[in-house]
Amino acid sequence: MLEELLQLQETAVEKILATKQLKVLEELRVQYLGRKSQLRQIMASLGELPADQRPKIGQAAGSTQNAIKTAISNQLKLIREVEESGSHIDVTLPGRVPISGTSHPLTKLSYELTDIFRGMGFELFDGPETEDEYHNFDALNTPQDHPARDLHDTFYLKDGGLLRTHTSTVQIRLMENQPPPIRMISLGRCYRKETVDATHHFAFHQMEGLFVDHNVSFADLKGTIEAMGRQLLGPRTQVRFRSHFFPFTEPSVEYDFSCSICSGENRECRVCKGTGWIEIAGAGMVDPAVFESVGYDPETYTGFAFGMGLERIAMIRYGIDDVRLFLENDLRFIRQFSKIQ
Ligand code: 2U9
């Protein structure tokens, strides 16, 4: 019986000191001191014990009862103090830094590029990622036998549609519904059948632009690309045009920006490999055949167009060497950009 009383006292006090809520404390008081409690039954059964054991068990039952009562009143005082002090948090403890989200680096870059072109009066337009062959190829002077059209380059859908391979489709849809002047940019995800590796992915992001009006010249194109380069990579950024070919522009160029990392002074430059130039993408004067496909008179209107891959620019800017990082949602990668405006 003494052992039982000691065990009872130990368990009761332990539970009482562990509780932080008044309600639970009251439940424990009833459980251990209440009429139906084990202790009360022992006390009630004292009369049945042999006379020589009664004083000792009686005295032990009394001190168990006091120990439990004392523990309850101490815990009551403590819980009240904590409640009155309103916060049982140690206010000297450093606060938990709320985990704030951040924009994906490609989103940050697309916001920045959009602001740059809005600053030059370009308006952002969107369009569907699933397209048809006409808007993705035919209207862009890309003939049936053009390699870009064949199966291993383009994701064709069962309904005969396809996943757009560039955002040029948005420009075509706009020109079908709006006469010149046109000053627009489009940006978004595009798809090409690429073997995924550190520099290629089947899903990638582009920004393209189109400017159509009377007497739009190649100089307007160069001026626009230069203005973008300076705002994107710094005021001393130079632009270099190299002749190229696209089915939807004539003449066509690829354009490079002067290396913002080494300004051509570092032979081992990780970005320009010491050439001093960073290849960005392409541009050109809109091919008259494209205007014909949307009903614009190529004798009245001229225009320039340009494109750029967002992953490429982000990799140059943030020193990222693997394009797969952009789409793998690894928070360790993404969180690095929380501090970047
Ligand atoms: C219309 C007329 C012309 C859009 C253009 C490029 C050059 C270009 C690249 C961006 C990244 C391809 O994936 S990429 O490497 N694009 O270099 N895009 S001219 O020309 C157009 C578009 C629409 C109606």
Residues whose N, C-alpha, C, O or C-beta is under 5 A from the ligand:
A	BS01	2U9	S168 Q171 I172 E208 F248 T249 A281 G282 A283 G284 V286 A305 F306 G307 M308 G309
